[in-house]
Amino acid sequence: MERTSLEKVGSFGALIAAAACPICFPKLALIGSAVGLGVFAPYEGLVAKGVQILFLLAFVGQLLAFRQHRNRWLFALAASTTVILFVGYYVVPSSALLQLSLLGLVVGSIWLVIEQHTCPLSSGHRVLI
């Protein structure tokens, strides 16, 4: 799988899985249930594990992308949102932390797309935004 695709698959998958997890992400679950993801409510434990795995997949994609774009701020955002997710699950169980980590994942994914469009892989220079 291509590096940029790895991060996108992880980010998109984590969003979909989070929408199917009503206790972890109650606001997002409203949207998820509206589109039929409420059927996954009995499997919430598995969905929560899926969210965590997909977050790690998105982080690995960001790590691989960092080797090309070298934007430390973007990488720090990806790392911190991943840490916040696991803190929200295991250290200080908090729906607010989980939602903050999901927001950070979305922002990081959008930022990576912008970064890749402003920093062509074929050229040797960087365009700062």
VMD Tcl script that builds the backbone (N, CA, C; Angstrom):
set m [mol new atoms 387]
animate dup $m
set s [atomselect $m all]
$s set {name element resname resid chain x y z} {
  {N N MET 1 A 0.849 -1.179 0.000}
  {CA C MET 1 A 0.000 0.000 0.000}
  {C C MET 1 A 0.888 1.233 0.000}
  {N N GLU 2 A 0.541 2.195 -0.770}
  {CA C GLU 2 A 1.283 3.443 -0.902}
  {C C GLU 2 A 1.262 4.206 0.421}
  {N N ARG 3 A 2.314 4.970 0.707}
  {CA C ARG 3 A 2.436 5.678 1.981}
  {C C ARG 3 A 1.272 6.614 2.239}
  {N N THR 4 A 0.926 7.435 1.258}
  {CA C THR 4 A -0.154 8.389 1.472}
  {C C THR 4 A -1.482 7.678 1.621}
  {N N SER 5 A -1.656 6.568 0.956}
  {CA C SER 5 A -2.904 5.816 1.073}
  {C C SER 5 A -3.037 5.209 2.457}
  {N N LEU 6 A -1.947 4.786 3.057}
  {CA C LEU 6 A -1.968 4.185 4.378}
  {C C LEU 6 A -2.564 5.154 5.390}
  {N N GLU 7 A -2.125 6.392 5.363}
  {CA C GLU 7 A -2.624 7.393 6.299}
  {C C GLU 7 A -4.089 7.695 6.029}
  {N N LYS 8 A -4.463 7.782 4.758}
  {CA C LYS 8 A -5.853 8.100 4.406}
  {C C LYS 8 A -6.786 6.974 4.807}
  {N N VAL 9 A -6.392 5.736 4.564}
  {CA C VAL 9 A -7.217 4.589 4.946}
  {C C VAL 9 A -7.386 4.560 6.463}
  {N N GLY 10 A -6.306 4.770 7.186}
  {CA C GLY 10 A -6.382 4.776 8.649}
  {C C GLY 10 A -7.270 5.881 9.175}
  {N N SER 11 A -7.145 7.074 8.627}
  {CA C SER 11 A -7.956 8.209 9.077}
  {C C SER 11 A -9.425 7.996 8.765}
  {N N PHE 12 A -9.725 7.623 7.529}
  {CA C PHE 12 A -11.112 7.419 7.125}
  {C C PHE 12 A -11.732 6.261 7.897}
  {N N GLY 13 A -10.999 5.197 8.040}
  {CA C GLY 13 A -11.500 4.047 8.793}
  {C C GLY 13 A -11.768 4.378 10.251}
  {N N ALA 14 A -10.886 5.161 10.865}
  {CA C ALA 14 A -11.085 5.548 12.260}
  {C C ALA 14 A -12.327 6.411 12.407}
  {N N LEU 15 A -12.580 7.288 11.455}
  {CA C LEU 15 A -13.791 8.113 11.506}
  {C C LEU 15 A -15.047 7.253 11.400}
  {N N ILE 16 A -15.057 6.318 10.477}
  {CA C ILE 16 A -16.220 5.443 10.303}
  {C C ILE 16 A -16.422 4.577 11.547}
  {N N ALA 17 A -15.338 4.016 12.059}
  {CA C ALA 17 A -15.450 3.178 13.257}
  {C C ALA 17 A -15.917 4.005 14.463}
  {N N ALA 18 A -15.429 5.226 14.584}
  {CA C ALA 18 A -15.849 6.085 15.693}
  {C C ALA 18 A -17.327 6.435 15.588}
  {N N ALA 19 A -17.821 6.595 14.381}
  {CA C ALA 19 A -19.243 6.895 14.191}
  {C C ALA 19 A -20.116 5.718 14.614}
  {N N ALA 20 A -19.556 4.534 14.655}
  {CA C ALA 20 A -20.308 3.347 15.057}
  {C C ALA 20 A -20.135 3.030 16.546}
  {N N CYS 21 A -19.459 3.870 17.277}
  {CA C CYS 21 A -19.146 3.624 18.686}
  {C C CYS 21 A -19.903 4.637 19.559}
  {N N PRO 22 A -21.151 4.349 19.970}
  {CA C PRO 22 A -21.994 5.346 20.621}
  {C C PRO 22 A -21.518 5.833 21.984}
  {N N ILE 23 A -20.876 5.011 22.782}
  {CA C ILE 23 A -20.467 5.476 24.106}
  {C C ILE 23 A -19.177 6.283 24.030}
  {N N CYS 24 A -18.252 5.870 23.180}
  {CA C CYS 24 A -16.968 6.560 23.072}
  {C C CYS 24 A -17.115 7.937 22.418}
  {N N PHE 25 A -17.897 7.996 21.375}
  {CA C PHE 25 A -18.045 9.227 20.601}
  {C C PHE 25 A -19.534 9.532 20.434}
  {N N PRO 26 A -20.219 10.001 21.492}
  {CA C PRO 26 A -21.674 10.146 21.418}
  {C C PRO 26 A -22.166 11.116 20.339}
  {N N LYS 27 A -21.485 12.229 20.149}
  {CA C LYS 27 A -21.934 13.190 19.127}
  {C C LYS 27 A -21.756 12.624 17.725}
  {N N LEU 28 A -20.642 11.990 17.497}
  {CA C LEU 28 A -20.397 11.383 16.196}
  {C C LEU 28 A -21.301 10.175 15.967}
  {N N ALA 29 A -21.656 9.488 17.042}
  {CA C ALA 29 A -22.542 8.332 16.927}
  {C C ALA 29 A -23.933 8.733 16.451}
  {N N LEU 30 A -24.359 9.960 16.753}
  {CA C LEU 30 A -25.645 10.441 16.240}
  {C C LEU 30 A -25.643 10.438 14.717}
  {N N ILE 31 A -24.562 10.922 14.155}
  {CA C ILE 31 A -24.431 10.923 12.694}
  {C C ILE 31 A -24.336 9.491 12.191}
  {N N GLY 32 A -23.553 8.670 12.875}
  {CA C GLY 32 A -23.395 7.276 12.482}
  {C C GLY 32 A -24.701 6.512 12.497}
  {N N SER 33 A -25.519 6.737 13.526}
  {CA C SER 33 A -26.791 6.024 13.587}
  {C C SER 33 A -27.751 6.521 12.521}
  {N N ALA 34 A -27.628 7.778 12.140}
  {CA C ALA 34 A -28.485 8.319 11.083}
  {C C ALA 34 A -28.206 7.660 9.734}
  {N N VAL 35 A -26.977 7.211 9.525}
  {CA C VAL 35 A -26.635 6.554 8.259}
  {C C VAL 35 A -26.596 5.026 8.392}
  {N N GLY 36 A -27.082 4.509 9.522}
  {CA C GLY 36 A -27.214 3.070 9.668}
  {C C GLY 36 A -26.092 2.356 10.381}
  {N N LEU 37 A -25.159 3.089 10.973}
  {CA C LEU 37 A -24.063 2.428 11.673}
  {C C LEU 37 A -24.441 1.989 13.083}
  {N N GLY 38 A -25.668 2.294 13.502}
  {CA C GLY 38 A -26.143 1.888 14.822}
  {C C GLY 38 A -26.211 0.381 14.995}
  {N N VAL 39 A -26.229 -0.356 13.905}
  {CA C VAL 39 A -26.271 -1.821 13.994}
  {C C VAL 39 A -25.000 -2.382 14.626}
  {N N PHE 40 A -23.952 -1.590 14.686}
  {CA C PHE 40 A -22.697 -2.055 15.274}
  {C C PHE 40 A -22.630 -1.821 16.785}
  {N N ALA 41 A -23.676 -1.224 17.375}
  {CA C ALA 41 A -23.677 -0.928 18.810}
  {C C ALA 41 A -23.408 -2.168 19.669}
  {N N PRO 42 A -23.971 -3.356 19.350}
  {CA C PRO 42 A -23.659 -4.526 20.177}
  {C C PRO 42 A -22.185 -4.944 20.125}
  {N N TYR 43 A -21.475 -4.474 19.129}
  {CA C TYR 43 A -20.060 -4.838 18.968}
  {C C TYR 43 A -19.144 -3.674 19.342}
  {N N GLU 44 A -19.604 -2.861 20.267}
  {CA C GLU 44 A -18.872 -1.641 20.604}
  {C C GLU 44 A -17.441 -1.900 21.061}
  {N N GLY 45 A -17.217 -2.961 21.803}
  {CA C GLY 45 A -15.857 -3.286 22.250}
  {C C GLY 45 A -14.929 -3.553 21.077}
  {N N LEU 46 A -15.422 -4.287 20.101}
  {CA C LEU 46 A -14.619 -4.562 18.903}
  {C C LEU 46 A -14.418 -3.299 18.077}
  {N N VAL 47 A -15.459 -2.483 17.993}
  {CA C VAL 47 A -15.348 -1.232 17.239}
  {C C VAL 47 A -14.326 -0.305 17.900}
  {N N ALA 48 A -14.328 -0.269 19.240}
  {CA C ALA 48 A -13.350 0.561 19.958}
  {C C ALA 48 A -11.928 0.094 19.668}
  {N N LYS 49 A -11.718 -1.212 19.627}
  {CA C LYS 49 A -10.390 -1.744 19.272}
  {C C LYS 49 A -10.051 -1.381 17.824}
  {N N GLY 50 A -11.062 -1.430 16.948}
  {CA C GLY 50 A -10.855 -1.046 15.550}
  {C C GLY 50 A -10.435 0.407 15.418}
  {N N VAL 51 A -11.051 1.284 16.211}
  {CA C VAL 51 A -10.668 2.703 16.205}
  {C C VAL 51 A -9.202 2.841 16.585}
  {N N GLN 52 A -8.781 2.126 17.609}
  {CA C GLN 52 A -7.401 2.216 18.070}
  {C C GLN 52 A -6.424 1.697 17.012}
  {N N ILE 53 A -6.773 0.584 16.390}
  {CA C ILE 53 A -5.911 0.022 15.344}
  {C C ILE 53 A -5.823 0.969 14.153}
  {N N LEU 54 A -6.950 1.552 13.776}
  {CA C LEU 54 A -6.936 2.474 12.644}
  {C C LEU 54 A -6.192 3.774 12.967}
  {N N PHE 55 A -6.250 4.214 14.220}
  {CA C PHE 55 A -5.447 5.374 14.624}
  {C C PHE 55 A -3.963 5.060 14.473}
  {N N LEU 56 A -3.572 3.859 14.905}
  {CA C LEU 56 A -2.167 3.467 14.765}
  {C C LEU 56 A -1.772 3.372 13.294}
  {N N LEU 57 A -2.671 2.870 12.464}
  {CA C LEU 57 A -2.419 2.799 11.027}
  {C C LEU 57 A -2.241 4.198 10.443}
  {N N ALA 58 A -3.108 5.123 10.839}
  {CA C ALA 58 A -2.985 6.510 10.368}
  {C C ALA 58 A -1.673 7.126 10.852}
  {N N PHE 59 A -1.265 6.813 12.098}
  {CA C PHE 59 A -0.006 7.344 12.619}
  {C C PHE 59 A 1.190 6.804 11.835}
  {N N VAL 60 A 1.159 5.519 11.517}
  {CA C VAL 60 A 2.245 4.933 10.717}
  {C C VAL 60 A 2.298 5.620 9.350}
  {N N GLY 61 A 1.134 5.878 8.762}
  {CA C GLY 61 A 1.099 6.601 7.491}
  {C C GLY 61 A 1.693 7.993 7.619}
  {N N GLN 62 A 1.377 8.680 8.716}
  {CA C GLN 62 A 1.949 10.018 8.958}
  {C C GLN 62 A 3.464 9.919 9.159}
  {N N LEU 63 A 3.911 8.879 9.853}
  {CA C LEU 63 A 5.340 8.676 10.075}
  {C C LEU 63 A 6.068 8.474 8.749}
  {N N LEU 64 A 5.501 7.650 7.887}
  {CA C LEU 64 A 6.108 7.430 6.574}
  {C C LEU 64 A 6.085 8.701 5.729}
  {N N ALA 65 A 4.989 9.452 5.813}
  {CA C ALA 65 A 4.898 10.704 5.063}
  {C C ALA 65 A 5.884 11.737 5.602}
  {N N PHE 66 A 6.157 11.698 6.904}
  {CA C PHE 66 A 7.105 12.633 7.507}
  {C C PHE 66 A 8.487 12.501 6.894}
  {N N ARG 67 A 8.843 11.302 6.484}
  {CA C ARG 67 A 10.152 11.088 5.864}
  {C C ARG 67 A 10.290 11.885 4.575}
  {N N GLN 68 A 9.159 12.262 3.959}
  {CA C GLN 68 A 9.204 13.047 2.731}
  {C C GLN 68 A 9.007 14.534 2.993}
  {N N HIS 69 A 8.009 14.899 3.794}
  {CA C HIS 69 A 7.705 16.323 3.951}
  {C C HIS 69 A 8.483 16.997 5.071}
  {N N ARG 70 A 8.981 16.269 6.032}
  {CA C ARG 70 A 9.814 16.780 7.133}
  {C C ARG 70 A 9.170 17.928 7.916}
  {N N ASN 71 A 7.857 17.939 7.993}
  {CA C ASN 71 A 7.160 18.964 8.758}
  {C C ASN 71 A 6.979 18.445 10.186}
  {N N ARG 72 A 7.783 18.974 11.101}
  {CA C ARG 72 A 7.761 18.495 12.487}
  {C C ARG 72 A 6.446 18.809 13.186}
  {N N TRP 73 A 5.834 19.938 12.834}
  {CA C TRP 73 A 4.566 20.313 13.460}
  {C C TRP 73 A 3.465 19.321 13.093}
  {N N LEU 74 A 3.423 18.932 11.852}
  {CA C LEU 74 A 2.431 17.960 11.393}
  {C C LEU 74 A 2.655 16.606 12.064}
  {N N PHE 75 A 3.900 16.195 12.155}
  {CA C PHE 75 A 4.203 14.935 12.808}
  {C C PHE 75 A 3.875 15.001 14.298}
  {N N ALA 76 A 4.158 16.139 14.937}
  {CA C ALA 76 A 3.834 16.311 16.362}
  {C C ALA 76 A 2.326 16.241 16.589}
  {N N LEU 77 A 1.549 16.806 15.668}
  {CA C LEU 77 A 0.099 16.720 15.778}
  {C C LEU 77 A -0.363 15.269 15.683}
  {N N ALA 78 A 0.187 14.530 14.734}
  {CA C ALA 78 A -0.186 13.123 14.567}
  {C C ALA 78 A 0.185 12.312 15.810}
  {N N ALA 79 A 1.379 12.546 16.326}
  {CA C ALA 79 A 1.826 11.807 17.511}
  {C C ALA 79 A 0.983 12.168 18.738}
  {N N SER 80 A 0.719 13.459 18.923}
  {CA C SER 80 A -0.040 13.871 20.109}
  {C C SER 80 A -1.486 13.391 20.056}
  {N N THR 81 A -2.118 13.402 18.881}
  {CA C THR 81 A -3.498 12.922 18.816}
  {C C THR 81 A -3.566 11.415 19.072}
  {N N THR 82 A -2.547 10.695 18.652}
  {CA C THR 82 A -2.521 9.258 18.918}
  {C C THR 82 A -2.339 8.998 20.417}
  {N N VAL 83 A -1.456 9.753 21.043}
  {CA C VAL 83 A -1.252 9.619 22.490}
  {C C VAL 83 A -2.526 10.008 23.240}
  {N N ILE 84 A -3.170 11.100 22.829}
  {CA C ILE 84 A -4.406 11.541 23.485}
  {C C ILE 84 A -5.485 10.468 23.383}
  {N N LEU 85 A -5.569 9.794 22.241}
  {CA C LEU 85 A -6.560 8.723 22.080}
  {C C LEU 85 A -6.342 7.639 23.132}
  {N N PHE 86 A -5.111 7.184 23.280}
  {CA C PHE 86 A -4.842 6.099 24.224}
  {C C PHE 86 A -4.956 6.567 25.676}
  {N N VAL 87 A -4.629 7.815 25.945}
  {CA C VAL 87 A -4.846 8.363 27.291}
  {C C VAL 87 A -6.349 8.398 27.579}
  {N N GLY 88 A -7.144 8.808 26.581}
  {CA C GLY 88 A -8.594 8.861 26.747}
  {C C GLY 88 A -9.240 7.504 26.916}
  {N N TYR 89 A -8.602 6.466 26.426}
  {CA C TYR 89 A -9.135 5.111 26.604}
  {C C TYR 89 A -8.655 4.464 27.894}
  {N N TYR 90 A -7.364 4.629 28.246}
  {CA C TYR 90 A -6.776 3.812 29.301}
  {C C TYR 90 A -6.304 4.550 30.542}
  {N N VAL 91 A -5.935 5.818 30.438}
  {CA C VAL 91 A -5.392 6.519 31.603}
  {C C VAL 91 A -6.481 7.331 32.295}
  {N N VAL 92 A -7.103 8.226 31.564}
  {CA C VAL 92 A -8.186 9.063 32.072}
  {C C VAL 92 A -9.372 8.860 31.139}
  {N N PRO 93 A -10.193 7.850 31.390}
  {CA C PRO 93 A -11.315 7.601 30.474}
  {C C PRO 93 A -12.169 8.860 30.299}
  {N N SER 94 A -12.158 9.371 29.068}
  {CA C SER 94 A -12.818 10.640 28.814}
  {C C SER 94 A -13.309 10.701 27.377}
  {N N SER 95 A -14.589 10.930 27.229}
  {CA C SER 95 A -15.157 11.106 25.899}
  {C C SER 95 A -14.599 12.363 25.241}
  {N N ALA 96 A -14.346 13.397 26.043}
  {CA C ALA 96 A -13.807 14.653 25.500}
  {C C ALA 96 A -12.416 14.428 24.902}
  {N N LEU 97 A -11.571 13.656 25.566}
  {CA C LEU 97 A -10.239 13.366 25.027}
  {C C LEU 97 A -10.342 12.555 23.731}
  {N N LEU 98 A -11.261 11.604 23.706}
  {CA C LEU 98 A -11.432 10.799 22.499}
  {C C LEU 98 A -11.902 11.662 21.326}
  {N N GLN 99 A -12.816 12.570 21.600}
  {CA C GLN 99 A -13.298 13.449 20.542}
  {C C GLN 99 A -12.212 14.430 20.100}
  {N N LEU 100 A -11.413 14.909 21.042}
  {CA C LEU 100 A -10.293 15.793 20.702}
  {C C LEU 100 A -9.280 15.064 19.821}
  {N N SER 101 A -9.016 13.807 20.137}
  {CA C SER 101 A -8.065 13.043 19.320}
  {C C SER 101 A -8.612 12.812 17.919}
  {N N LEU 102 A -9.893 12.573 17.807}
  {CA C LEU 102 A -10.500 12.379 16.494}
  {C C LEU 102 A -10.450 13.670 15.682}
  {N N LEU 103 A -10.697 14.788 16.329}
  {CA C LEU 103 A -10.582 16.085 15.650}
  {C C LEU 103 A -9.148 16.308 15.180}
  {N N GLY 104 A -8.182 15.987 16.026}
  {CA C GLY 104 A -6.776 16.121 15.642}
  {C C GLY 104 A -6.412 15.236 14.469}
  {N N LEU 105 A -6.998 14.039 14.417}
  {CA C LEU 105 A -6.755 13.126 13.298}
  {C C LEU 105 A -7.273 13.727 11.994}
  {N N VAL 106 A -8.458 14.302 12.037}
  {CA C VAL 106 A -9.036 14.921 10.837}
  {C C VAL 106 A -8.191 16.112 10.399}
  {N N VAL 107 A -7.825 16.968 11.345}
  {CA C VAL 107 A -7.001 18.142 11.020}
  {C C VAL 107 A -5.658 17.703 10.441}
  {N N GLY 108 A -5.036 16.702 11.051}
  {CA C GLY 108 A -3.755 16.199 10.557}
  {C C GLY 108 A -3.860 15.615 9.156}
  {N N SER 109 A -4.947 14.927 8.877}
  {CA C SER 109 A -5.142 14.342 7.546}
  {C C SER 109 A -5.307 15.422 6.488}
  {N N ILE 110 A -6.099 16.438 6.817}
  {CA C ILE 110 A -6.288 17.555 5.877}
  {C C ILE 110 A -4.971 18.290 5.674}
  {N N TRP 111 A -4.252 18.522 6.761}
  {CA C TRP 111 A -2.965 19.209 6.689}
  {C C TRP 111 A -1.991 18.424 5.822}
  {N N LEU 112 A -1.974 17.093 5.948}
  {CA C LEU 112 A -1.075 16.277 5.143}
  {C C LEU 112 A -1.406 16.395 3.657}
  {N N VAL 113 A -2.681 16.412 3.321}
  {CA C VAL 113 A -3.072 16.570 1.918}
  {C C VAL 113 A -2.585 17.914 1.389}
  {N N ILE 114 A -2.757 18.964 2.173}
  {CA C ILE 114 A -2.273 20.299 1.763}
  {C C ILE 114 A -0.756 20.285 1.631}
  {N N GLU 115 A -0.096 19.672 2.589}
  {CA C GLU 115 A 1.369 19.596 2.581}
  {C C GLU 115 A 1.870 18.882 1.319}
  {N N GLN 116 A 1.211 17.822 0.951}
  {CA C GLN 116 A 1.634 17.061 -0.223}
  {C C GLN 116 A 1.375 17.820 -1.516}
  {N N HIS 117 A 0.371 18.684 -1.523}
  {CA C HIS 117 A 0.105 19.474 -2.729}
  {C C HIS 117 A 1.030 20.684 -2.841}
  {N N THR 118 A 1.509 21.199 -1.696}
  {CA C THR 118 A 2.410 22.346 -1.736}
  {C C THR 118 A 3.873 21.941 -1.790}
  {N N CYS 119 A 4.142 20.683 -1.546}
  {CA C CYS 119 A 5.514 20.184 -1.550}
  {C C CYS 119 A 5.599 18.996 -2.503}
  {N N PRO 120 A 5.706 19.253 -3.806}
  {CA C PRO 120 A 5.751 18.144 -4.761}
  {C C PRO 120 A 6.918 17.216 -4.466}
  {N N LEU 121 A 6.665 15.929 -4.588}
  {CA C LEU 121 A 7.694 14.936 -4.286}
  {C C LEU 121 A 8.848 14.972 -5.273}
  {N N SER 122 A 8.579 15.440 -6.477}
  {CA C SER 122 A 9.618 15.411 -7.512}
  {C C SER 122 A 10.577 16.596 -7.397}
  {N N SER 123 A 10.170 17.683 -6.765}
  {CA C SER 123 A 11.062 18.840 -6.697}
  {C C SER 123 A 11.866 18.800 -5.410}
  {N N GLY 124 A 12.956 19.515 -5.408}
  {CA C GLY 124 A 13.834 19.519 -4.251}
  {C C GLY 124 A 13.579 20.663 -3.302}
  {N N HIS 125 A 12.588 21.513 -3.558}
  {CA C HIS 125 A 12.334 22.655 -2.670}
  {C C HIS 125 A 11.010 22.476 -1.961}
  {N N ARG 126 A 10.861 23.223 -0.873}
  {CA C ARG 126 A 9.647 23.201 -0.069}
  {C C ARG 126 A 8.948 24.529 -0.193}
  {N N VAL 127 A 7.658 24.472 -0.276}
  {CA C VAL 127 A 6.841 25.684 -0.247}
  {C C VAL 127 A 6.157 25.706 1.095}
  {N N LEU 128 A 6.415 26.724 1.896}
  {CA C LEU 128 A 5.822 26.811 3.217}
  {C C LEU 128 A 4.447 27.443 3.124}
  {N N ILE 129 A 3.546 26.927 3.937}
  {CA C ILE 129 A 2.205 27.508 3.984}
  {C C ILE 129 A 1.964 28.177 5.302}
}
mol reanalyze $m
mol bondsrecalc $m
mol representation Tube
mol addrep $m
